[in-house]
Amino acid sequence: MIQAQSLTKFYGEHPAIRDLTFEARKGEILGFLGPNGAGKTTTMRILTGYMPPSRGRAQVAGFDVVEDSMEVRRRVGYLPETVPLYPELSVVEYLSFIGSLRRVASLDDRIDAVLEEVHLVERADSYIGNLSKGLRQRVGLAQALLHQPEVLILDEPTIGLDPAQIIEVRKLIQGLRSDRTVLLSTHILSEAQQICDRVVIINKGAIVAEDTPAHLQSQLAGAERLVVRVADGDAELRRRLQAVQGVVGVQDGPSGEIEISSSPGRDVRALVARTVVEAGHDLLELRAVGVSLEEIFLQLTADETAGSDGG
Amino acid sequence: MRNVGIIAGRELRHYFISPMAYVLAILLYLILGGLFAINVYFGLQTGQVNPDGRLVIGPMVTILIFTTPIVTMRLLAEEQSTGTIELLLTAPVRDWELVVGKWLGALGFMVALMAVTWVYPLILHRMTNPGIDQGVLVSAYLGLVLMVAAILAIGTLVSAFFRSTLAAAGATLAVILLLWIIGGFASGAGGANELARYLSFVSHFYDNFYRGVVDLQDVVYYVSLTVLTLFLASQVVESRRWR
């Protein structure tokens, strides 16, 4: 549904994105994850036909974003990061305006349906200027959905919302997937983890990783970690734990616990428990700690920063 | 073309719900009404009301030159500062359709504003015998509409360069004043003076339309100035693509 090949965009001399190649399939929610300024918005603006790439090509719903820009625009629903609203219009007036520009058939019925979809029926006649940020975000989503687009591109759809609103918008997005392709940018890792089928991590304009959230986690996790809490742990115990087969590191945790790293794929829990008991200590707690996507993200983007600084 | 109509319609509705537009209308009608009333009052005192329908058009030109930047300042500047331009230009709308739609909406508002002032010549016509010269009146209003259309196009172009509406208004006023006074420099003959006279957009109005003369050359001047300026405005909007 979305195919980007070697997309590159320069702002003056500065490359905002470099050689981005990725794909989003039909019915998939693809997360575009990266820190602020990574090039997410630039990529989305290219895919929506707002501006062309300096190099590379992109196809959306089978149409080239430069050569068939109008066809692409007809098939894409777009919610920019700053929700583009006219505060002096009511929700219905706003949707009517967008709907007529997009030549939506049976516009009144579509407006009713989309208001239902984003739970805004009661606020249909409210002026947009009087709505809360969360409600405005929903109005923005409603305009993106109005023409029943095959592809939905959402730039940071939960930014600036309160936790309850965030949960609501995420639910809404998950409910949209059925027959649509959704490309969603975010700098919140848990968001990508929760709602995306696949994640593309982008930093400084380049892709640094691409996979399902679960795969990314397991492949990039590297060493696995255990947290062990014992009564009266001493240096001798730490030496013994260090000697356990498969253990690659023993460290003191921030609140008195012992953190043990093991080789990838090695389950050392039973051996560690036995070692603690055999050394005459009471084992109070033993748990495996997964490496979070957050850590992977920081690791990847830090590597990239170091790499580009060096180059 | 349909998009132009939709955008113009929204723009026009915006003026009719914006307080700024009403302030402008009240200001215009107060000044013109006052001038008209004074003229008629003194006319009645001397027993001779001047049957000149242009009584209000002369002052209106000056007022409009100073107030039109307020009408155009937000046209594209506001869309750019609020990000709604991204909404419009990721819908199947071409850059020029947006620009022309915006300009046309503003023109619709200004024409409505000016149309109301026709009431003064009508009153004058009833008060005098044999009435006023309708030909001069029609020609003056035609010239006024053409001139305002050109000023609005200039305002639209300037607004495309800015995100701040205030900056857009200031810059538009500066450009309009320059085009207004440029004719004043053309005192003698010669190529440069001729050019200055040709560029001065009030001279095309006062020298002909205002006197009841509709010269094709003046019509061409205002229409080509409008078209050229709107074309440039579209180019400025499109420049986001290669910036």
Interface residues (C-beta under 8 A of the other chain):
Chain A: Y11 R45 T48 G49 Y50 M51 P52 M70 R73 R74 V76 Y78 P80 T82 V83 P84 L85 Y86 E88 F97 I98 S100 L101 R102 R103 Q143
Chain B: N3 I6 I7 R10 H14 I17 S18 T82 G83 T84 I85 E86 L87 L88 L89 T90 A91 P92 V93 R94 R240 R241 R243
